[in-house]
Amino acid sequence: MVVVGGGVTGCACAFVLAEAGLRVRLHEAREVASGASGRNGGFALRGVAAPFDVMAGSIGVEAARRIWVWTEAALDRIESLAGDAFRRTGSLRIATDGDERDSLRAEHDALRDAGLAVEWVEELEPQLRDRFDSAIFHPVDGALQPARWVRRLAVLAAEAGVEIVEGNRVESVESLEAGAVVVATDGYPSGLLGALEGLIIPTRGQMVATEPLAERLYELPHYSRHGFDYWQQLPDGRLAVGGNRDVALETEFTAEEVVTETIQDALDRFVAELAGRPVAITHRWAGIFGLVLDFLPVVGRVPGTENVWVAGGYSGHGNVLGFACGELVAAAILGREAPGMELFDPARLLG
């Protein structure tokens, strides 16, 4: 067995396969967690990138509910494995105006009607009241130190017998001697996906982190503007802030892993608003995630192949989905029950 990609999906997949007794080699072009799995905001969220009510309207309430419950179980498993790299904090999705408030209310009501945990928040924290209008609280969500978590998962995989080969880019499936190959590179182009290549759209996300702040402003991950703004305060007091992609959206559909002046300037202004004053930015970075237009992940056998599998397409929601889909594709390869695979069929991208 060969797994291509040393992010959360590849490490999770390799871990399950090795625990089942298979001989597994994992190839990573750079280092474990060097891609989007280590270059994100550390949000550990249930569900998919689309709101629950939107997804329920697309695939049906019961199918959407199964996905949300499945990712909640993945969060529990992450909590059991991640040690101090994970904190169970919940998350807050905040309305910036009346229209977004209506959208959040619709999602809240749909989650509640489906029997999923959610709370409506009318009274926001003091630092948010002047700028935002209500929120919904997702109590099962959490916060990750993503690179530390994925490296820990890689260690668990290695201890289970996985051979991890870093600094080795796989150029073709034919060069590998393997009964099955799993491509787990999400938005980073691999050249290994045949007709699917490019249909998981490379999309850039940019972030900044500040100097540590003495005051504790935010206790959990926050989303606003339908996910275009997101931030959390880390345990050491730093603000980790991302988004503002819509400032120059046309430039962000790219696999170029660099920050840009336009979006970084917008993030600097947003940081000052969140902190209530100018604060020093100490880190800037970008990562590439894979966007899929129906917001469902892509998991299964690559069409037209016998032994190539793919798991990716998390649309910026990959910390939990990526882990869950890594385990899911491994289960399918092992012939185990793999619920949800029919929704994530890669062939759907071919129309």
C-alpha positions in Angstrom: 0.0 0.0 0.0 1.2 3.5 -0.8 -0.3 6.8 0.5 0.7 10.0 -1.2 0.5 13.1 1.0 1.7 13.6 4.5 -1.2 15.7 5.8 -4.0 14.7 8.1 -5.7 12.6 5.5 -2.7 10.7 4.5 -1.5 10.0 8.0 -5.0 9.0 9.2 -5.4 6.6 6.2 -1.9 5.1 6.6 -2.5 4.6 10.4 -5.7 2.6 9.8 -4.2 0.5 7.1 -1.1 -0.3 9.2 -3.2 -1.1 12.2 -5.1 -3.6 10.0 -1.8 -5.4 9.3 -1.0 -4.0 5.9 2.5 -2.9 4.8 2.2 0.8 4.1 4.6 3.4 2.8 3.7 7.1 2.9 5.3 9.6 0.6 5.5 13.3 1.3 7.1 15.8 -1.2 8.2 18.1 1.7 7.7 17.2 5.3 4.8 15.9 7.3 2.2 18.6 7.9 4.0 21.1 5.6 0.9 21.7 3.4 -2.6 22.9 4.3 -2.8 20.5 7.3 -0.1 22.6 9.0 -1.0 25.9 7.4 -4.5 26.7 8.6 -6.3 28.4 11.5 -6.7 25.3 13.7 -10.5 25.2 13.6 -11.8 21.7 14.3 -15.4 21.9 13.1 -18.2 19.3 12.5 -20.0 19.1 9.2 -18.8 20.3 5.8 -18.1 23.8 4.6 -21.7 24.5 3.6 -24.2 25.3 6.5 -26.3 22.4 7.6 -29.6 23.8 6.2 -28.0 24.4 2.8 -26.6 20.9 2.7 -29.9 19.4 3.9 -31.6 21.2 1.0 -29.1 19.6 -1.4 -28.8 16.0 -0.3 -31.7 15.6 2.2 -32.0 16.1 5.9 -31.2 12.6 6.9 -28.1 12.4 4.7 -26.8 15.7 6.0 -27.5 14.6 9.6 -25.5 11.4 9.0 -22.5 13.5 7.9 -22.7 15.8 10.9 -23.0 12.9 13.3 -20.0 11.2 11.5 -17.8 14.3 11.9 -18.8 14.6 15.5 -17.6 11.1 16.1 -14.3 12.1 14.3 -13.9 15.0 16.7 -14.2 12.6 19.6 -11.5 10.4 18.0 -9.3 13.4 17.4 -9.7 14.3 21.1 -8.6 10.8 22.1 -5.5 10.9 19.9 -4.3 14.5 19.8 -3.3 15.2 23.4 -2.6 18.8 24.2 -2.8 19.7 20.4 -6.6 19.8 20.8 -9.0 21.8 23.0 -12.7 21.2 23.1 -13.9 24.8 23.1 -16.9 24.9 20.9 -17.1 27.5 18.1 -19.1 30.6 17.4 -20.5 31.7 14.0 -21.4 35.4 14.1 -23.7 37.5 12.1 -22.4 40.8 10.7 -25.8 42.1 9.5 -29.4 41.2 9.4 -29.1 39.0 6.3 -26.4 36.9 7.9 -28.5 36.8 11.1 -31.4 35.3 9.1 -29.0 32.8 7.6 -27.7 31.7 11.0 -31.2 31.5 12.4 -32.1 29.2 9.5 -29.1 27.0 10.2 -29.8 27.0 14.0 -33.4 25.9 13.5 -32.5 23.2 11.0 -29.8 21.8 13.4 -32.2 21.9 16.3 -34.9 20.2 14.3 -32.5 17.4 13.3 -31.6 16.8 16.9 -28.1 18.2 16.7 -26.6 20.3 19.5 -26.6 24.1 18.8 -27.3 27.2 20.8 -28.6 30.7 19.8 -26.5 33.5 21.2 -28.2 36.9 21.4 -25.8 38.6 23.9 -22.3 38.7 22.5 -19.1 39.4 24.3 -18.4 43.1 25.0 -15.7 43.4 22.3 -18.1 42.0 19.7 -21.4 43.8 20.4 -20.7 47.0 18.4 -19.7 45.1 15.3 -21.7 41.9 15.2 -25.4 40.9 15.5 -26.0 37.6 17.4 -24.4 34.2 16.7 -24.9 30.4 16.9 -22.7 28.3 19.2 -21.6 24.8 18.1 -20.7 23.1 21.4 -19.0 20.0 20.0 -16.3 21.9 18.0 -12.8 22.5 19.1 -9.4 24.2 18.4 -6.2 22.5 17.2 -2.6 23.2 16.9 -2.8 21.6 13.5 0.9 20.9 12.7 1.5 19.4 16.1 -1.6 17.3 15.8 -0.7 15.9 12.3 2.9 15.2 13.4 1.6 13.3 16.4 -0.7 11.3 14.1 2.3 10.6 11.9 4.2 9.2 14.9 1.2 7.0 15.7 1.2 5.8 12.1 5.0 5.1 12.3 4.6 3.2 15.5 2.0 1.1 13.8 4.5 0.2 11.1 4.1 2.9 8.4 7.3 3.8 6.5 7.2 7.5 6.1 9.4 8.9 3.2 9.7 12.7 3.3 11.3 14.9 0.6 10.1 12.5 -2.1 7.5 13.7 -4.7 5.7 10.9 -6.5 5.7 11.7 -10.2 3.5 8.8 -11.4 1.4 5.9 -10.1 3.3 3.6 -12.5 6.5 4.2 -10.6 5.1 2.8 -7.4 5.0 -0.9 -6.6 1.8 -1.1 -4.7 -1.5 -3.0 -4.7 -3.3 0.3 -4.1 -2.4 4.0 -4.1 -4.2 6.6 -2.1 -3.7 10.2 -3.3 -4.3 12.5 -0.3 -3.0 15.9 -1.4 -6.3 17.8 -1.4 -5.9 21.1 -3.2 -2.2 20.6 -4.0 -1.9 19.3 -7.7 -0.4 15.9 -7.8 -0.6 14.9 -11.4 -1.8 11.4 -10.2 -5.6 11.8 -10.6 -6.2 11.3 -14.3 -9.5 12.8 -15.4 -10.1 14.3 -11.9 -6.9 16.4 -12.1 -7.9 20.0 -11.6 -11.5 19.3 -10.6 -10.6 19.7 -7.0 -9.9 23.4 -7.4 -6.7 24.7 -5.7 -7.6 27.6 -3.5 -5.4 29.8 -1.3 -6.1 30.7 2.3 -4.0 33.4 4.0 -3.5 34.0 7.7 -1.5 36.1 10.2 -0.6 35.7 13.8 0.1 38.5 16.3 2.4 39.0 19.2 1.0 37.5 22.4 -1.6 39.8 24.0 -1.8 40.3 27.7 -5.6 40.4 27.8 -7.8 37.4 27.0 -10.3 38.5 24.3 -11.6 35.4 22.7 -12.0 31.9 24.3 -12.9 29.9 21.2 -12.8 29.9 17.4 -15.0 32.5 15.6 -16.4 32.7 12.1 -18.1 35.7 10.5 -19.1 37.0 7.1 -20.2 33.5 6.0 -16.7 32.2 6.7 -14.7 35.0 4.9 -13.4 36.1 8.4 -12.2 33.7 11.0 -10.0 34.0 14.1 -9.1 32.6 17.5 -6.9 33.5 20.3 -4.2 30.9 21.0 -3.3 29.7 24.5 -0.2 31.9 24.5 -2.3 35.0 23.8 -1.6 35.4 20.1 -4.5 36.1 17.7 -4.5 33.8 14.7 -6.6 35.5 12.0 -7.5 34.5 8.5 -9.8 35.1 5.6 -10.5 38.3 3.7 -10.1 36.2 0.5 -13.0 38.0 -1.0 -11.0 41.2 -1.1 -9.2 39.8 -4.2 -11.1 36.5 -4.8 -10.0 36.1 -8.4 -6.4 35.9 -7.3 -7.0 33.1 -4.8 -7.8 30.2 -7.1 -4.2 29.2 -7.3 -1.8 26.6 -6.1 0.9 29.3 -5.4 1.6 29.1 -1.7 2.5 32.7 -1.0 1.0 35.6 0.8 -0.2 38.7 -1.2 -0.1 42.4 -0.2 -3.7 43.1 -0.9 -5.1 40.4 1.4 -2.4 40.8 4.0 -3.2 44.5 4.3 -6.9 43.7 4.8 -6.0 41.2 7.5 -3.8 43.7 9.3 -6.8 46.1 9.4 -9.0 43.4 10.7 -6.6 42.4 13.4 -6.5 45.9 14.7 -10.3 45.9 14.9 -10.4 42.6 16.7 -7.7 43.7 19.2 -9.1 47.2 19.6 -5.7 48.7 18.8 -2.8 48.2 16.4 -0.7 45.1 17.4 2.4 43.6 15.9 2.1 40.8 13.3 4.8 38.2 13.9 3.8 35.5 11.3 2.2 35.4 7.9 1.5 32.4 5.8 -0.6 30.8 3.1 -1.9 27.3 2.5 -3.7 25.6 -0.4 -7.0 23.8 0.1 -9.2 21.9 -2.4 -12.5 23.5 -3.3 -15.4 21.4 -4.6 -18.5 23.3 -5.9 -21.0 21.0 -4.1 -19.0 21.3 -0.8 -18.9 17.5 -0.4 -15.5 15.8 -0.1 -14.2 13.5 -2.8 -13.5 10.0 -1.5 -13.3 6.8 -3.5 -11.7 5.0 -6.4 -10.4 7.3 -9.2 -12.6 6.7 -12.2 -11.0 4.6 -14.9 -8.4 3.1 -12.6 -8.3 -0.2 -10.7 -6.0 0.7 -7.8 -5.9 4.5 -7.4 -8.0 6.1 -4.7 -8.5 9.7 -3.7 -9.5 11.5 -0.5 -9.7 15.3 -0.6 -11.9 18.2 -1.6 -12.7 19.6 1.8 -13.4 23.2 0.7 -11.4 24.7 3.6 -13.0 22.5 6.2 -10.3 19.8 6.3 -9.1 19.5 9.9 -11.9 17.2 10.9 -13.2 16.1 7.4 -9.6 15.3 6.3 -9.1 13.0 9.3 -12.5 11.4 8.9 -12.0 10.9 5.1 -8.6 9.4 5.6 -10.1 6.8 7.9 -13.1 6.3 5.5 -11.0 5.6 2.4 -8.9 3.1 4.4 -12.0 1.3 5.5 -13.2 1.0 1.9 -9.9 -0.4 0.8 -10.0 -2.9 3.7 -13.5 -4.0 2.6 -15.0 -2.7 5.8 -18.3 -0.7 6.1 -17.7 2.8 4.8 -20.9 4.8 5.2 -21.3 7.9 3.2 -19.0 6.8 0.3 -21.9 7.0 -2.1 -22.3 10.8 -1.4 -18.6 11.4 -1.9 -18.1 9.4 -5.2 -15.3 11.0 -7.3 -17.2 10.2 -10.5 -19.7 12.9 -9.8 -17.1 15.5 -10.7 -17.0 14.2 -14.2 -20.7 15.2 -14.7 
